[in-house]
């Protein structure tokens, strides 16, 4: 994976973990303020996206390169 994307994924993961931790703390210890719940779900979604970029993107890149290589090989065989 490109180092820039890896860096962005790390920044998203760390920042969303920090913000999500603060929001979840508020929701657990101050349950009367339920207005923060959507933000908690958004931080969890941000963590999921950053984990996908960090762990899933390299596998997808490899799979696409292998698929492209196989297609090129099959084209050469047909010619």
Secondary structure, DSSP 8 states (H G I E B T S, - for coil): --HHHHHHHHHHHHHHHHHHHHHHHHHHH-TT-GGGHHHHHHHHHHHHHHHIIIIIHHHHHHHHHHHHHHHHHHHHHH-
